[in-house]
Amino acid sequence: MHHDLCFAWNWEYDADFAGVLTTTAEEQGVSLLQVTPSNLDATGEELRTGQTSFGTLFDRASDSDPHFLHLSTWAAEHNAANINPHHKAQRAWDKATMHLEFLSAGLVVPYTIILPPFSQQAELPSLDLAPLNGCFSIKPAGLGGGDGVVNHAHSFEQVQAARQEYPEHKYLLQAHVTPVAHGAHAPWFRVLYCCGETLPSWWDVDSHRYTPFGSGPESGHARSALVSLMARIAEVCGLGLFSTEVALTSSYELVAVDYVNEPPDLRLQSRAVDGVPDSIVEAIARRIVAVAAQTSRHRSA
């Protein structure tokens, strides 16, 4: 049986998104194959024997479980569309790589010092922290979800202690970014990008709470600038779905603070206070279903 869309997931908190995606696919007449740990092996055998196929893959599982990787392999071998190809996702997971790629693309990023893994170089040569202006974040280059991050750091001793927590990872020392005081919201944004559609929210860095954009002129100006920025970031990372943290500084520059988050959190705000606004999750589901439908139409033409 052929399916327009294959959705692979293994995180319990993706269950609500799976429900939204299922409803959206049914409404649009798009056939959906869900692959979870419970049917992964059986699906793999059906793909191998030709009993099952799909036109578009949306993989939110192989980042944590390599047993799902055969879905990406099958997609590549059978010319299926892939929302987030695994090799591009792997590249995006490395914050050090993304920092350098953003710089090369002319994107504005915080002043950052990249350090080698502690396991490779325990003792660092003379390290000048002055350009970080006395307050900075310490981030492991290959981890997400805030793991290992130390905010508001100020000393070399903190750097060395943090490097030993994940000794196999490169580390970024990233200068603190202060958004300009402006309007009802501090201009700090969490922006989701999905296959050409930019979905911005105001972002509270302390509570991690999203506030959807309104329709006023303040949101309109910010939305236009963020659409342009996210299109450029999508060109750099090559992914269909990701999120980025962005701040507007006193010099009125949009600074990409947290470069490419993949896979992004898609918990519903109606179920978790720090989740993504339901309207944005629903928009992501609609966009992915639309991509799958378009891919199937193209193949059948």
C-alpha positions in Angstrom: 0.0 0.0 0.0 1.3 3.4 -0.9 1.1 6.3 1.6 1.5 10.0 0.7 3.2 10.8 4.1 5.2 8.7 6.5 5.5 10.2 10.0 8.1 8.6 12.3 8.0 9.5 15.9 9.1 7.9 19.3 8.7 10.7 21.9 5.7 10.4 24.1 5.0 14.1 24.0 4.7 14.0 20.2 1.4 12.1 20.6 -0.7 15.3 20.5 1.1 16.5 17.4 0.5 13.1 15.8 -3.2 13.5 16.5 -3.2 17.0 14.9 -1.3 15.6 11.9 -3.7 12.7 11.5 -6.8 14.9 11.6 -5.2 17.3 9.1 -4.3 14.5 6.7 -7.8 13.0 6.9 -9.3 16.4 6.1 -7.0 16.9 3.1 -7.4 13.3 1.8 -3.7 12.6 2.4 -2.9 9.0 3.4 -0.7 8.8 6.5 1.6 6.1 7.7 2.7 6.5 11.3 5.9 4.6 12.3 6.6 4.2 16.0 8.7 1.7 18.0 5.7 -0.7 18.1 5.6 -1.1 14.3 9.1 -0.1 13.2 10.4 -3.6 12.4 7.2 -4.6 10.6 7.2 -1.4 8.5 10.9 -2.0 7.6 10.1 -5.5 6.3 7.1 -4.2 4.3 9.2 -1.5 2.7 11.9 -4.0 1.9 9.4 -6.4 0.2 7.5 -3.6 -1.6 4.2 -4.1 0.4 4.4 -0.5 1.7 5.8 2.7 0.2 5.6 6.4 0.9 6.1 9.6 -1.0 7.2 12.0 1.7 9.1 11.3 5.0 8.8 13.4 8.2 11.2 11.9 10.7 11.2 12.9 14.3 12.7 9.7 15.7 16.1 8.9 14.2 17.8 11.7 16.2 17.4 9.7 19.3 17.0 6.1 17.9 19.2 5.1 15.0 17.0 2.1 14.3 14.7 4.5 12.5 17.4 5.5 10.0 16.4 2.9 7.5 13.4 5.0 6.7 15.7 7.8 5.5 17.8 5.3 3.6 14.6 4.0 1.9 13.4 7.5 1.1 16.8 8.4 -0.6 16.9 5.2 -2.6 13.3 5.6 -3.8 13.5 9.4 -4.5 10.9 10.2 -1.8 10.7 13.7 -0.4 12.2 14.2 3.0 11.2 17.2 5.2 14.5 17.0 7.2 17.1 14.8 5.6 19.2 13.1 8.3 22.6 14.2 7.0 21.4 17.8 6.9 20.0 17.5 10.4 23.3 16.1 11.7 25.1 19.1 10.3 22.6 21.5 11.9 23.0 19.8 15.3 26.6 21.1 15.6 26.3 24.7 16.9 29.9 25.4 16.1 29.4 24.5 12.4 26.2 26.5 12.2 27.9 29.5 13.8 30.6 29.5 11.1 28.0 28.8 8.4 25.9 31.8 9.6 28.9 34.0 9.6 29.8 33.0 6.0 26.3 33.7 4.9 26.4 37.2 6.4 23.9 36.5 9.1 24.3 38.4 12.4 25.3 36.3 15.4 26.6 37.0 18.9 30.4 37.3 19.3 31.4 33.7 20.0 34.6 31.8 20.9 34.7 28.2 19.9 36.7 25.8 22.1 37.9 22.3 21.4 36.5 19.3 23.4 38.1 18.9 26.9 39.0 15.4 26.0 41.2 16.7 23.2 42.6 19.7 24.9 42.1 19.9 28.6 44.4 23.0 29.1 43.6 26.0 27.0 46.2 28.6 26.0 45.7 32.1 27.2 42.0 32.8 26.6 40.9 36.4 26.2 37.3 36.7 27.5 37.2 40.5 27.3 35.4 40.6 23.9 32.5 38.8 25.7 31.9 41.9 27.8 31.8 40.2 31.1 28.7 38.1 30.6 28.3 35.1 28.3 26.7 31.7 27.8 28.6 28.5 27.7 27.0 26.0 25.3 28.0 22.4 24.2 28.1 22.5 20.5 26.3 19.2 19.9 23.5 19.2 22.5 20.0 20.6 22.4 17.2 21.3 24.7 19.4 23.5 27.0 21.5 20.5 28.1 24.8 21.6 29.5 24.1 25.3 28.9 25.4 27.8 31.5 23.9 31.3 31.2 25.3 34.5 32.7 28.8 33.1 33.1 31.6 35.4 33.8 34.8 33.5 34.5 37.4 31.1 33.1 36.8 28.7 36.0 33.1 28.4 34.9 34.3 27.6 31.4 36.6 24.8 32.5 34.0 23.3 34.8 31.4 23.3 32.0 33.7 21.7 29.5 34.3 18.8 31.8 30.5 18.1 32.0 30.5 16.9 28.3 34.2 16.4 27.6 33.7 15.0 24.1 31.9 18.1 22.8 33.2 21.4 21.4 31.9 24.4 23.4 30.7 27.8 22.4 31.3 30.9 24.6 28.6 33.3 23.3 28.4 36.9 24.4 25.2 37.9 26.2 22.6 39.6 23.9 20.4 42.3 25.4 17.3 43.1 23.4 16.3 46.7 22.9 13.4 48.0 25.1 10.6 48.2 22.7 6.7 48.1 22.9 4.7 45.6 24.9 7.1 42.7 24.4 10.8 42.5 24.8 11.9 41.9 21.2 13.0 38.3 21.7 11.5 35.8 19.3 11.1 32.1 18.9 10.5 31.4 15.2 9.4 28.2 13.6 10.0 27.6 9.9 8.1 25.0 8.0 8.7 24.4 4.3 8.6 28.0 3.3 6.3 29.3 6.0 7.6 31.4 8.8 5.7 31.2 12.1 7.0 33.7 14.7 6.2 34.2 18.4 7.4 36.5 21.1 9.6 34.5 23.5 10.1 34.9 27.2 13.7 33.8 27.9 12.9 33.1 31.6 9.6 31.2 31.4 10.2 29.8 27.9 6.6 30.9 27.1 5.5 31.7 23.6 3.1 34.5 22.8 1.6 34.5 19.3 2.0 37.6 17.2 -0.9 39.9 17.0 -2.1 41.9 14.0 -0.7 45.3 15.1 2.0 47.3 13.3 4.7 46.3 15.8 4.1 42.6 15.0 3.8 43.3 11.3 7.2 45.0 11.0 8.8 42.2 13.0 7.1 39.5 11.0 8.4 40.9 7.7 12.0 41.0 8.9 11.8 37.6 10.4 10.3 36.0 7.2 13.4 37.3 5.3 15.8 36.1 8.0 14.3 32.6 8.3 14.4 32.2 4.5 18.1 32.8 4.6 18.6 30.5 7.5 16.7 27.8 5.7 19.1 28.1 2.8 22.1 27.7 5.1 20.8 24.6 6.9 18.7 23.0 4.2 16.0 21.8 6.5 12.2 22.0 6.0 11.3 22.3 9.7 13.3 23.9 12.5 13.2 26.8 15.0 15.5 29.7 15.7 15.8 32.1 18.6 16.2 35.7 17.5 16.8 39.0 19.4 16.4 42.6 18.2 19.3 44.6 19.7 19.7 48.3 20.5 21.3 48.7 17.1 18.1 47.3 15.5 19.8 44.2 14.2 18.1 40.9 14.2 20.6 38.6 15.9 20.3 34.8 15.6 21.0 33.7 19.2 20.2 29.9 19.0 20.8 28.9 15.5 18.9 25.8 14.3 16.9 23.7 16.7 16.0 20.3 15.1 13.8 18.6 15.9 11.8 21.5 17.4 9.5 21.1 20.3 5.9 20.7 19.1 4.1 20.2 22.3 0.8 22.0 22.4 0.6 25.1 24.5 -2.9 24.0 25.6 -1.3 21.0 27.2 2.0 22.5 28.4 2.6 26.1 29.5 5.9 26.2 27.6 4.5 24.5 24.6 4.1 25.9 21.1 0.8 27.9 20.5 -1.8 25.4 19.1 -2.4 27.6 16.1 1.3 27.3 15.1 1.4 23.5 15.6 -1.8 23.2 13.4 -0.2 25.4 10.8 2.9 23.1 10.7 0.7 20.1 10.3 -1.2 21.8 7.4 2.0 22.7 5.7 3.6 19.2 5.9 0.4 17.6 4.7 0.3 20.1 1.8 3.9 19.3 0.9 3.1 15.6 0.9 0.0 16.1 -1.2 1.9 18.3 -3.7 4.7 15.6 -3.9 2.1 12.9 -4.6 0.4 15.0 -7.3 3.8 15.7 -9.0 4.6 12.0 -9.0 1.3 11.0 -10.5 1.3 13.7 -13.2 
